[in-house]
Amino acid sequence: LAKTTQPISMDSYEGQEVNITCSHNNIATNDYITWYQQFPSQGPRFIIQGYKTKVTNEVASLFIPADRKSSTLSLPRVSLSDTAVYYCLVGDLWSGGSYIPTFGRGTSLIVHP
Amino acid sequence: NAGVTQTPKFQVLKTGQSMTLQCAQDMNHNSMYWYRQDPGMGLRLIYYSASEGTTDKGEVPNGYNVSRLNKREFSLRLESAAPSQTSVYFCASSEEQGDRELFFGEGSRLTVL
């Protein structure tokens, strides 16, 4: 299985920028890096995806260096409502021939007042 | 537009009992997935269906069966529940096999005594 490594937990304060870094040394050449957010008692929610360089949307930015062995999710000016688990995903090729995102353990982000 | 709907949301079973978790999506997606989430383990893929009429095993298929009833519905069956199957189960869908953006249901919390 393709493996990702990210910190188990992080703490921040309201208004700060939070950067969560993920390593994925074995990412396939044609694979994307995808990040999900999960609130307690809810299913994960897609937030951003990228292949290389930088991607930005209304929620976050994603930075991917040229070697693509890592990526950084950046959350600008976090609020209490950003407290969640954040998953970095790369794909795995399953026996049926399908390429499916594989979840790791995620990073639990706690934002303090 | 409900997205992905799972039933039931909560269930308590005794060891050896059987049950079926139901999942339906109204987004006309071709691919559907079942994951389980255990504390500290992230989400693990149980089975997936790349398209109507096909199903394939994921990372942890033992003790489960699935049925892709039609394009909308993908059910997960536990034939003889075991305490190790106590978990939160998530159904997800994506437009096509290989898409990195999955849409998740709210989860079904199953306890096996």
Chai-1 contact restraints between the chains, C-beta under 6 A:
chainA,res_idxA,chainB,res_idxB,connection_type,confidence,min_distance_angstrom,max_distance_angstrom,comment,restraint_id
A,Y32,B,R100,contact,1.0,0.0,6.0,A-B,restraint_1
A,T34,B,R100,contact,1.0,0.0,6.0,A-B,restraint_2
A,G43,B,F90,contact,1.0,0.0,6.0,A-B,restraint_3
A,G43,B,F104,contact,1.0,0.0,6.0,A-B,restraint_4
A,G43,B,G105,contact,1.0,0.0,6.0,A-B,restraint_5
A,G43,B,E106,contact,1.0,0.0,6.0,A-B,restraint_6
A,G43,B,G107,contact,1.0,0.0,6.0,A-B,restraint_7
A,P44,B,F104,contact,1.0,0.0,6.0,A-B,restraint_8
A,F46,B,E101,contact,1.0,0.0,6.0,A-B,restraint_9
A,Q49,B,R100,contact,1.0,0.0,6.0,A-B,restraint_10
A,G96,B,D56,contact,1.0,0.0,6.0,A-B,restraint_11
A,S98,B,A50,contact,1.0,0.0,6.0,A-B,restraint_12
A,S98,B,Q97,contact,1.0,0.0,6.0,A-B,restraint_13
A,Y99,B,G98,contact,1.0,0.0,6.0,A-B,restraint_14
A,P101,B,R100,contact,1.0,0.0,6.0,A-B,restraint_15
A,F103,B,G42,contact,1.0,0.0,6.0,A-B,restraint_16
A,F103,B,L43,contact,1.0,0.0,6.0,A-B,restraint_17
A,G104,B,G42,contact,1.0,0.0,6.0,A-B,restraint_18
A,R105,B,G42,contact,1.0,0.0,6.0,A-B,restraint_19
A,G106,B,G42,contact,1.0,0.0,6.0,A-B,restraint_20
